[in-house]
Every structure is written in C-alpha cells, then in structure tokens.
Amino acid sequence: MSETPCGVRSGRRGSGRSFVVAGVAGALVGLVGGGFRWCLEHADRLRGSVLEAAAGLGAAGRLIPVVLTAVGAAVACAIARRVPHAAGSGIQHVEAVWRQEAEARTAWLLPAKFLGGLIAIGSGLVLGREGPIVHMGAAIGSAAGRHGRLDAEGAEGARMLHTALGGAGLAVAFSAPLGGLLFVCEEVTGTVRPRLVLLTLVGTVTAVAVSQLVVGDTLVLPLPAVPTPPLWMLPVFLLSGMTAGALGAAYSALVVRTLQVCDRLTRVPLVARAAVIGAVVGALMAFDPLLTGGGDQLSERLLTGGSLTAAALVLCLAVRFVAGPLSYAAATPGGLFAPLLALGALWGTLTHALVSPVLPAGAAGAAAFAVVGMAAVFTGVVRAPLTGAVLVVEMTGTGALLLPLLIACFAATVTADRLGSEPIYDSLRRRMLERA
C-alpha cells in the first residue's frame, strides 16, 4: 500500500470493500451450502423410503440398494471426472491454493461438486458433506475476490477470500462458525493472520446465519445435558485419546493405501470401478443402513443412548472403518470429516462399554465417551486438535466436556505423530500435485 495520504485512503477503502465482499460471498456460501444440506436431508429420507419398500420385496428387494448405490457412484464419478479437482474432498485443493501450489478453480466446479456430491452421498456412499461445501465455498470466495474490484489487494486478496470462504463452507456444513475459523487457521494455513481471521469471521458468521434460514438453527447432533465429568477421569480420557490417535493413524494409512491400490487398476475404467465400489456399499446398506451413509444418524443414535451391543459396535466399527476409504476411492465428490465423526462415536461408545465395569460410581456415561471419541479420532486423522474439539462442542452443545475433549485431542495428536502418521490432507495434497 502506498505511503501517501491518497494511497492510505485508497488502501483503507480496498480493505473495507474486502469485508463487504466477504460478507456477500458468505451469504452465497450459506445459501449454496444450506441448499446442499437441505437436498441431502431429503435424499436420505428418500433412500430410507426406498429401503423400506425394498425390504418388503423379500430376497429380490436386496438387489435394489445394490443397484441404487452402484448407479449413484458411477454417475457421480462420471460428473467429477469431467472437472479438475471435483473428485474427493477438495480440502487438499484449498490448501494447495493457499500454498500457491495450485490454481483456484471456479468454472463448473460448483455445479459438479453440488450435483456429484448430492448423488454420491445421497445414494449411500460413506462420505461427508463437508468436503463439497468447503470446496464450493472456496470457489465462491475465489470468484468474489477476482470480481470484487479489490485492486489494492490483487491476487493476495483473492487467495485470502478463497481460503476464508472455504472455512465458511465448513462452518455451514456443521453449523459451527468457530470450527470454521479454527479450520482455516489450524488446518488450511497453519498460521494466524489478523486480516485472514477477520475475513473468515465475516464469511463464517454470514454464511451460517443464511444457511440457518434454509436448514434451521438446531444443533447438528442435539444431545441431552451431559454433566461435567469428575477431574479424576481426565487420565481415562487421556488414555482414550491415545487409542483414538492410533485408530486415526491406521485409518489415514488405509485411505492412502486404498487409493494407491485403485490407481494400479488401470485396466478398469474409472466409472466402472466406482460402480463396483457402489455395489459393495449397497450390499452393506441392504444388510443394515447404519453401516453406510455419512453417519449422522448413527452418531445421533449413539449420543442419545441408542442401544447397541458390544458385538454390534465392533461390527459397525470394522465395516465403516473399511467402507469409508473404499467409498473415497470411488473418485466421487465427498469428504472424510462426517464419517470420521461417526467412527469416533463408535470408538468412544465401545471404549465406554469396555471400561465401564471397572469405573466407580459417578463416572462419565457412554454419551460423554462418544463425544470425546468423535473429536479424538478426527484429530488422529486430520491432526487439528483445536478444530476437532470446538467443532464437536458446536455440533453437540456439550461445553461441559471441553476439558476432556482437549485432553483427548492432545493425546490423539501426540500418538498419531509418534506412530509416524502424516496428516491426511498433507498426504492427499501431495498425491493430487503428483497426479496433476
């Protein structure tokens, strides 16, 4: 910025304009992201109705979810392969743009992510809604930065808006404005810049406010009041976080390994591969719908005391542990966060089932362990402890568990690091750049 008075005034006008642009773009992210969530909710209900109808058809009806998910995966893959970076989460691309390792994409990315993600997740693949919404938010931010007449900031201003509005997308996906802000600072950029923080705040608050007009203002995973666990339980949550970190490290390795194996299947067309993966996931859906999908219904059931035996918890954990990486390898739009949270809820509930016989009276219940497990497994994979803890608190409204959450996320981070596990989006970003 010029040191002349006119230059200072011009820079200040440009600075003020960037916040206005961030607010307008945030409103658009809220509208698009809220619309995406609304469509997914209705797709889930439609899928449930189809499964109920299929169950009444006997053995032949079990083929319906297999065909449904196979076709959905194939169509979503066909859409994504026509647009660069449309497949997968998209968060690794947002990070690469911030690092100036890749160019921002806007043309056709938004419709490809919206339609492809809706079909892939709506058909039952084990994928999360946050990836497409983050990527769409970043694309909207990039376009707003280029066309918002931010002459005083140039390409840097567009890059900041691209990143800030990506955070707004995460905030919309989980109704978590603080989680979106921490995601930008802790995961995407690894730094705290006052200007970026302010742009992200404007974008996330505006986006969440607008999205609530579409999907409502209730918590994503409403939970009855959970009492604050006694202090003597903190070592228990520390150990729980360590085991969750090991689980997260194994999950990250499986995601990368599954992608590598699928890359070697060069003789199998990409769309055909997606159809086969979809058929496998559809067969799991025919057995039990809780084994598939993003996982919100499963997490809600576990958090509200839904009864699952220890054997059922183990089975569901094992199946979703494999089905998540397999679904991601289908090369359709879809993220990793939501399935990770469901996996963490399963792990936390199972941990409580194993340790509760030796815990004295007054110990934390299964819901507390499930909430802590959600954040800890997320942290073990993504390696963003503050984001994980705050995101789960905003989703569930369990501020009383903040201290156990932070302890467990710390333990998960250290454990995954000690095991030599690389943060998942570092691995995916490097893979994306190698294949570009």
N, C-alpha and C positions, 0 to 999 in steps of 0.2 A: 504494500500500500504506500502511496506517495506521502512524503512528509509535509507537503504544502497544505495549507488550510483546505484548499479545494479538494486535494487528494484525500485528506482525512474525512471530510464530509462525504465525499463520494464513497469511500470505503464503508463508512457507517451506514449509508443508505443501502449499499450492497449487502452489508451484514444483516440489517433489518429485513431486507427483502428475502434473504435466505430463510429466515424463520417463518415468514409468511408462506413461502413456497413449501417449506417442510410441513406446515400445518395443513395446507391444501392437499399436498400429496398424502399426508397421513390420513386425511378424511377419505381419500380414494382407496388407500390400502384397507381402511376399516370397512368400506363398502364392498370391495372385492373379496377380502378375507372373510368378512362376515357372511357374504353370499356363498362363498365356498363351504364354510362350516354348515350353513343352512341346507345347502344341497346335499352334503354328506349325511346330515341327520336324517333327511328324507330318504336318501339312498339306503341307509342302514335299516330304516323301517320297512322299505320295500323288500330288501333282501330277507328280512325276518319273515315277512308275509309269504314270500316265495318258498322259504324253507318249511314253513308250517304247512303250506299246501303240498309241497313235495313229500313231507312225512306221511301224509295220508294216502299216498300212492303206492306204498309198500316198497319192495326192493327196487323197482324201476325208478321210483322217485329219488333214490340216492344218486342217480346219474345227473339230475338237474343241477345241483350245486357244482358238480364237477365241470359240466359244460358251461355253466354261468361264469365261473371264475376263469376257466381256460379262455373263453372268448373275451372276457373283460381284460385279462392280462395281455392277450395278443393285440387287441385294438389299442390299448393304452401304449404298448410298446411301439406299435406302428406310428402312432401320433408323435411319440417322443423322438423317434429316430430321425424324423424329418427336421427337427430343430436342434441346433447345437446346445448342449448342456441342459436339455429339457429332462433327460432321464435322471433318476436318482433323486437325492435330497435337494441339491442346489446350494446348500450351505457352503460346501467346499469351493464353489464358484464365487460366491460372495466374498469369501476370504481371499481367494486368488485376485479378485479385482482390487480389494483393499491393498494387497501387497504389490499391485501393479504387475502381476504375473499373467493376467488375462484381461480381456476387454469386456466391458459390460454388454449384455445382450438385452434388447428390448423387443425388436421386431419378431412377432409370432411367439415369443417366449411365454408371454402372459396367457394367451388362449391355449397354448399347448400344455402348460402346467395346469391350468384350470380344468380343461376337459379331460386331459390324460390322467391327472390325479384323481378327479372325480370318478372316472371309470375304474381305475386300478384299485383305489381304496374302497370304493363303493361295492366292488364285486367281491371283496373279502380278503384281498392280499394283506399280509401282516406289515403294513406300512403306516406312517404317521402323516397327519395333515399339515404339520408344522413346516416340513420341507418345502412343499409347493407354495405355502403362504409366505414364507420368508423370501423365497426366490422371486415371487411375484411382487412383493413389497419392494425389494431391491431394484427390480426392473422399473417400477413406477418411480422410485426415487431417482434413478439414473436419468430417466426421461425428463422428470421435473427439473433436475439440475441442468440439463442441456438446454431446455426450452424456457427456463425461468428468468432469462436475462441476468444471470449472475456474473456479469462481465468482470467485476472486481475479484472474483474468486476463480474463474476459469475451470479447468479440469479438476482441480483440487476440490472445489465446491461440489461438483457433480459426483465425485468419488465419495465425499462425506455423506451426501444425501443418499447415495446408493447403499452405503453401509447403515446409516441411521434408519432408513425406511425398511431395511431388512430386519432390524431389531423390532420395528413396529409390527412387522409381519409375525414375528414370534409372539409378541405381546397379544396380538389378535387371536392367534391360534389357541392360546391357553388363558385368555383374559388376564394377562399378567404383565402390566406395564413395567414394573420394576425388574421383572425377569427379562423383559426385552432389553432394557437398558444395560443390565449386567451382562447379558449375552453379547452385546456389542463390545463392551469394554474388556471382558474377560476372555471370551472365546474368539471373536472375529478379529479384533485389533490387538489385544494383549496390552492395551495402554489406556490411560485416562486423559483425554484432551478436553479441556473445558468447553470448547466450541462444539466438538462432536457430542459431548454429553448433553448440551443444551438442545442441539438439533434432534437428538434421539428422544429427549424428553418431550419436545413439542410433537414429534411424529407419533410416539407411542401413546401419549395421552389422547391426542386427537383420534388416532386410529381405533383405540379401544372404545372410546366414547361412541364413535359412529357404529362400530361393529355391534355394540350392545343394543342399538336400535333395531338390529336385524335378528340377533340370536338371544337377546335378553341379557340381564345383568346378574344372573345367578352364578354361583361358583361352578367351575367345570366338574369338580368332584366334591359335591357337598358332603360334609361329614358331621355327625353329631359332636357336641362339645367333647374334647379329649382333655382330661386333666393333665397337669404338668407332672411328668414322671419324677420320682424322688431322685435326689442327687446321687445316691449310691448306685443307681442304674447306669450312670454315664459310662463306666467301664464295659458294661454289657453292650451298649450301643457302639462303643469303640470297636469291640470285637466283631460286632455285626457289620460295621463298616468295612473292616478288613476283609471279611469273607465276601462282601458285596464287591469290593475292589478286585478281588481275584476272579469273581464271576464276570465282572465287566471286562477285565483283560482277556479272558477266554472268549467272550462274545465279540470283542473287537477283532481278535485273531480270526475267528470263524467268518466274520463278514468279509474280511480281506481275502481269506483263503477261498471262500466260495466264489468270489469274483474272479480270482485267478484261475480256478478250475473251469469256470464257464468261459473264460477268454480262450481257453485251449480247444473248446468245441467249435472250431472254425468251420467244420463241415455242416453244422446245424444252423440254419437261418435264425437270426435273432428273434424274429416274431414267433417262429415255431418253438424255440427254446422257452420263450415267455409263456406260450400256450401250455407246454408240458408242466412248467412250474405252477401255472394257474390250476391245472388239473389236479396236481398233488395237493395244493392248498384247498381246492374244492372238496377233495375226498376227506380231508381233515374236517372241513366245515360240515359235511354230511354226518360225520361221527359226533361232533359237538361244536356248535358255533362259537363257543368261548375260546376254542383253540385258534381261531383266526380273527381277522379284522384288526383295527388299530389298537384295541384293548381297553377302551374307556369303560365298556360295560363290565368287563372282568374286574378292572380296578375298583369300580364303584361297588360291585358286589362284595369284594374283599374288604373294602373300607367300612362298609355298613354292616359287617357281621354275617355276610352270607356264608352258609356252612359248606365247606369243602373238606373232605377227609385228607389226612396227610398223604395218602396214596394218590388222591386226585390232584393235590398240589404238586407233587413230584411229577406226575404225568404231564400236567399242563405246563409246568416249567420246562420240562425236557422238550416237549413238542414246540412250544413257542420259541425256545432258545435256538432251535434249528430252522423253524419256519420263517423267522424274521430275516436272517441273512439270505435264505433261499428266495424269499419274496423280493428282497432288494436286488438280487442278481437278475431279476426278470427285466431290468432296464426300463422300467416304467417310472413316471413321476411318483414320488413318495418319500417320506422321511423316516428317520430312525427314532426320534425322541419318544413319540407316543407308545410304540411297542416296548421301548426300554422302560418306561414308567410302569407299564403293566407287568413286565418281567420283574422289576424291583418290588412291586406289591406282592407278587407271588413269593419271591425270595424272603421278604420280610415276614409274611404270614407263616411260611414254612419254618423260618427261624424261631418264631414265637412258639409254634407247635412243638418244636424240639426242646426248647429251653424252659418252657413254662412249668413242667413238672418239678424243676429244681429251684424255681424262683419263689421267694417268700410272698406272703400276702401283701397287697398294696403295690405290686409290680405293675408295670405298664401292660396294657392289653394288646390284643392282636392288631387293632387298628393303628396304634402308635408304631408298632414294628413295621407294618405295611407302609406307612407314610415315610418312615426313615429309610426303608428298603428302596422305595421309589427314587429318592434323592441320591442314595449311595450308589446304586447300580448305574444310574445316569452319570454320576461323577466318574465312576470307574471306567466308563467308555469314552465320555466326552472330555473329561478332565477339566471341568469348570465347576468347582465346588460351591462357590457363592451363587452362581446361576442355578445350580441344582436345588440348593436349599431354599432360596427365595421363590423359585418357580413353583415348587411343591407347596410351600406355605400359601402362595396366592391361589393355587388351584383348589386347595382343600380348606383354607381358612384356619389352619392349625398353628397359630402363632405360639401356642404354649409348647410346641415341640421344637422350637428354633434351636435351642442349645443341643439337644440330642442330634438334630439334623446336621448342625455344623461339625460336631464331633465325628459323626459317622462319615460325612463327606471328606473331612480331613483324612481319616483313616483309609477311605477308599482311594483317595488320590495317592497317598504315600505307598500303599500296597501295589497299586497298578504300576506306579513308576518303578518300584523295586523289582517288579516282575519283568521289567523291560518292555512294557506295553506302550506303544505310541498312541497319542490321542487319535481317535478315529478319523477326525476331519483332516488331520495332517496327512494321514495315510491316503485318504480319498482324494485330497487335493493333489498330492504328488502323482497319484495314479492318473488323475484327469489331465495333468500337464504332460505326462509322458505319452498319453494317447492322443494328444491334440495334434 
